[in-house]
Amino acid sequence: MKDVNDEGVSAHNSADPVRNFTITVEERIRALTIGVPAWSARKRKIEDDEARILKELVELYDDMVEKRRSLQQIELGLISAATALDLDKLNALVVKHNKYYPIEANLPMDRQSGGYLVYGKRWEPEQPYTPSRFLALARAVIANR
């Protein structure tokens, strides 16, 4: 790749940055018109739901600490709140993401293992959410403050 084209325009003073691939005008227009990829929107929804639930559990913990509850009461309160979570919709999104993400994101396959690759590493499906997973995540957030 040349640093300066025939008109004397370099990559440093051009609107088009240096890249090792070319995107056609048709591909650019298509990307602008179709919007966010389905896998990306779905993953964002999963992450937003996880963050919201974690925030609720951490706020519950903080509220119980503020009310000077015992460690046992706090633990039982967190367990009770986590157990009461309705995780069906979130886990349905996870299942859908695991099913379609490799295809929608056009992930390459590892010829040796037959698995999908993401940034050169083996892709692992998202794990389903459980009350115990949320408790562990909440405890980690609380411990890291």
Secondary structure as UniProt FT lines:
FT   TURN            6..7
FT   HELIX           11..13
FT   HELIX           25..34
FT   HELIX           38..66
FT   TURN            67..68
FT   HELIX           71..83
FT   HELIX           88..104
FT   TURN            105..106
FT   TURN            111..113
FT   STRAND          116..118
FT   TURN            119..120
FT   STRAND          121..122
FT   HELIX           131..143
//
